[in-house]
Amino acid sequence: MDKSLLADDSFGDCFDIAALPLPRPPAGYAVQMLDTDRLLDRNSGNFLPVRSAELRGLFDSFDEARAAALAWVEKHCPPPEEHRLAIVPAGYDQFRERHVLIYGVLCARP
């Protein structure tokens, strides 16, 4: 998908994870499907629940997460503006071996 088809802030404003005052330590950037506890899996390109053992949902940078989100939108969302995705900071619980939604389930509408 041509990057210009969606605005730069289509998945939220670009942020530096290290500069955010978060209630839990972040492990990376994730692409969350709004209104769900699902993150985009780096390996399959599908959305999986945060409790899924197979989920590899962390990206090293906002730009990496955005590229993955754009690829998913190109494949699954005509029209692209109706994607319902957001890039969020996410943690990883080593004890439970699962991803953590630091902000919880984000809603598509306030």
Secondary structure as UniProt FT lines:
FT   HELIX           3..5
FT   TURN            8..11
FT   HELIX           17..19
FT   STRAND          28..33
FT   TURN            34..35
FT   STRAND          38..40
FT   TURN            42..44
FT   STRAND          47..49
FT   TURN            50..51
FT   TURN            53..54
FT   HELIX           62..76
FT   HELIX           80..82
FT   STRAND          85..93
FT   TURN            94..97
FT   STRAND          98..101
FT   TURN            102..103
//
